[in-house]
Amino acid sequence: MKAFRLLPVIVAAVILHSCKCTGGPQLMPSISGKAGEVVVVIHKGNWESEVGSAIRGILAVDEPFLPQKEPMFTLVNIPENAFTSIFQSHRNIIIVKIIPSQGEPKIIFQENVWAAPQIVVTITGAGEDEITTLLQKERDRLSGALLMAERNRNIQNAKRYEDKSLRSVVTEEFGGSPYFPKGYSLKKRTQNFIWISYETTYTNQGVLVYRFPYRDSSDFFIDNLVSQRNEILGRNIPGPVDKSYMTTNLLIEPGLRWIRYNKRDFAELRGLWEVQNDFMGGPFVSHFFLDKENKFIIALESFVYAPRYDKRNYLRQVESLIYSFEFF
């Protein structure tokens, strides 16, 4: 298996914290719109030309490591004259304005302008070329801010409706835990392994917390992480038929990157899981970080099984939980 180079990626957690806020969540109406949806307020002609194409090229690209094609965001174009109070409460808003007299183009991030918890991104410039150039320069910042806003909403909901007993179970074993909203339940607990899930008739959103001994930095190479994942999940997550078990689908090679988030550095592994000797599968996201004191690597993993539905929003919901991990 070909090893991926570990690329250090800094998640811009400060983007939303540094935004100019115009109100507090407790004083504002709740947001509207579906998860993963972005209202783009822009003149119809600009939406159909290079500015609109640039926005779609940043935010409507395929979400990576899903079993079928789904866009990163679902974009809804609203012309400027139609941007009334009905749309102003939407969760994610991008406003594009061409101001011929403007000098340097600008991008401004704001929270809770008309509703909460909301993100509003205003992009202005003298013409289409200036705005398109700015969008290409700020593409990672733009997509990162919107993804962070979606993630923070999920984390806030998990904390607001938390099942504290699950956090206690995980903390007892690992010294820390994600936050779990009500509806999740303990599926399995053994030494160094916990499985917590939210299940409906046709969906399963799972969170795994496990650990294995740390030897040296090569343990964080992608081949070693996948090997450890396969060994531990093969022992602990059986499939529906005899001699079936969860493993990593290698037809689409997993991707690995380094992230710094909430004062923790961890390796993020994304890919597809499958059940050996069966036909189940879906996407997963794993976080691996070093417990230096005890010389272990702790793994936090989220996965989704939803054969009848699109997976993007289901995965973001459960992925947000492992981002919420804290030591207690």
N, C-alpha and C positions, 0 to 999 in steps of 0.2 A: 504494500500500500504506500503510495507516494505521500511523503510528509509535507504538511503545509508549513510555510515560514510563519512564525508567530509575529504578527504585526501589532505593535502597541497602539491602541486606540483609546483616546481619552473621551469618555462620554461627557458631553457638555451639560453636566448637572446644574451648572451655575446659570444657564441661559434663562430659565424661568425665574430663578430667584433674583436675578438682576433686572427683571422687567419692571417697567413703570406700571404701577397698579392704580386703578381709578376707583377702587371700592373693595369692600370686604365681602367674602362669600356669604356671611350671615345676613347681609343687608340687601342681597340681590336675588333676582329670580333664578331658578335652576336652569341649567343648559338644556337645549333641545338637540335633536338630531341623533343619528345612529353612530355607534362606535366606528372609528376608522373613516368617517365621512368628513370632508372638508368643503366648505362653501368658498368659492373663489369669486370675489366681486370685481368684475372687470368688463369693460366695453366689449360687446359681442365681436366687433371687428378685430380687436386686439387678442381676444381669446382664440380666434381662428387663425391668427398669424403667428409670428415668431415668439412673442411673449407667452402666449398660451401653450405653444409647443414646448417652450423651455420649462414651464411649470409642470406640464404632463411628463416631460422627460426626467423630472426630479421626483415627483410624488406619485405618478401613476405607473411607474415601472413595476415589473413583477416582484412580488415579495419573495425573497430567496428561501430555499429549503422548505417548500410546501409541495405536497404530492400532486397538486394541480395548479394551473395559473390563477393567481389572484393579485390584484394591484396592491401596492403598498398602502395607498389611500384611494377611496372612492371620491372623485371630484365632482362637484355640482357647480356649474357656472350660473351666476346671478348677475344680470346687467346692473349698472349703477342705479338706474332709475327704479329698479324693482327691489332694491335692498331696503326693505321696510322692517318694522319691528318684528314681523314674523320670522325673519331670517337673522336678526341681530342677536337673538338668544342662542344661536347655534354654538356648539362646543368648540369648533375649529373654524376660524375665518381668516382668509387672506384677502386683503384689499389692495388692488393695483391701481395707481393713479398716474397718468401722464400729465406733467405740469411743465409746459414749454419753457417757462421762465426759471425753472429750478436749475441750480448748478450741479453739484455732485449728487448722484442717486443715493437713496437711503433705504434701509430696511429697519423697521422698528418692531420690537416684540413687546406686547402688553398682555397683562392678565386681567380678566374680570372686568371688561369694559362695559358690557351690557348684561352679562349673566355670569354665573359661577358654577363650577370651575371652568373658566373659558380662556382660550388663547386667541389673540388677534394679532396678525402680522400685517403691517402696512408697508407697502413697497412703492416708492415714488421715484420718478426720474423725468428728465426732459423729453425723452423719446423712447421708442421701442429698443433701439440698439443699446442705449445706456442701461435700461432695465434688464435686458437679456444678459448683458455682460455681468451685471450685479448678481443676477440669479445664479449664473454659473460659478461665480466666486463664492457665493454664500450657500451653495446647494446642501452641503453637509450640515451647516448650522440650521437651515430651514427645516429639512427633514428631521434632524435630531430634536429640534424644539417641539415639533408636532408629536413625534413618538414619545418624548418625555411627558408631554401633557396627557397623552392617552394613558401612559403607565402610571402617572401620579394619581389619576382619577381612580384607577383600579386599586392602587395601594390605599388610598383614602377610604374607599368603600370597604376594603378588607379590615382596616383598623376600626372603622365605625361599627361594623357588624361582626366583630371578631368572636370566634369561639376560642376563648382563652385556654381551655383545657388542652387543645391540640398544641398550642405554643408551649405549654408546660411539659408535655410529653417529649417534644423534640428538644427543648432546652435541657431537660434532665439528662438526655443522652449525649448531646453535642455542645452544650454550653451556650447555644443560641438557636434562633428559630426564625422562619418566616412568620408572617401574620396570616391566619386562615379565617375566611369569613364563614358564617354559619352555613351549613349544608355540606361542608367537607367532613369526612370521617376517617378514622384510623383504619387502614386496610391491613397493615402488617407491621409488626415490630420484632426485630431480632437484634442480636448484638451487631452494632455498627451499621444498622440499616433500618430505615423507617419509610413506610409508604402510606401516603394520605391522599384521598381522592374525593372528587365530586362526581357522582354518577347519575345519569338519567336513563331513560329507556334506550336512547340512541346515541348518547355521548358519554365520554369518560375523560375527565381532566385530572391528571395525576401529578403529584409532587413527590419526589424521592429525595431523601437525605441519607447519604452514606459516606463512609470514609475508608481510606486504605493507607498503609504506611508510606511515608515519604523517604526516598533514598537520596536523590540528587535532582538537579534541575532538569535532567532528561526525562523525568517522570511527567513533565508537562508537554512533551512532544506529542503531537496528535496521535501517532501510532500507539503510544503507551496509554494515553487517556482512553482511546477507543477500546483497546485490549482490556483495561481494567473495567470499563463500563460493561463490556460484553460478559466478562467473567462474573461480575457481581450481580448483574440483572439476570443472567442465565440461571443463577442459583436461587434467586429470590422472586422472580416474576414468571411463573409458569403460564403457558398458553392453554387454550381450551381442550386440546387433545393430548394424548400421551406423547411424551418426548418433544413437546413444543415449549418454547420459551422466548422471551424478548431478547432481541439483539439489534445490532446496528446494520441498516441497509447500506451497503457499500457501492451499489450501482451508481448512486449519486454521492460522490465523496463528501464527507462532512467538512465544514469550514471552521477555522479556529482563529480567534483574535483575542488580544489582551484589552481589558477594560478597567478603568478606574472609576468607581462609583461609591459614593457614601463612605469615603476614606478607606475603601478596600480595593485591592488589586486582584483580579481573577481572570482566568482563561475561560472564554465563552466558546462552547462547542455547539454548533447547530447542524442538524441533519435530519434524517428520516430513520425511524425505528421500524422494525418488522418482527413478526413472530416466526421463528424457525419452524418449518414443517406445518405452517398454516398460512392463511391469507390476510391476517390482520396487519395493520400498519398505520403510520401517521407521522407528524413532525414532532421534534423534541428540541429543547434548549437546555444545555447544562452549564453550570458555573463551577469551576474548580479553583479553590484557593488554599493556601498553605496555612495550617495551624502550626506555627513555628514552635510553640511551647511544648506540644505533645508529639511533634514530628509526624503529623498526619496530613494528608490532603482530604479536605472536606468537599464533597460534591453535592450541589443542589441541582435538581433536575425537574423540569416541567415537560409533560407530554400530553398529547391530545389523541383521542380516538373518536372520530365523528364521521363515519363512512357516508352518511347521507347529506352532509352539510359542508359548506366552505369552512376552512380551518383557521384563517387569519385571526379573526377576533377571539375565537376560543383559545388559541395559543397565546395571544397577547394577554388575555385575562389571567391565565395560570402562570405565564412567564413573569408577570408583574409580581406575583407572590414571592418568587425566589429573589427578585430584586429587593424585596422588603426585609430580607434577612437582617437580624440584629443579634449581637451578643447580649446576654442578660446576666 
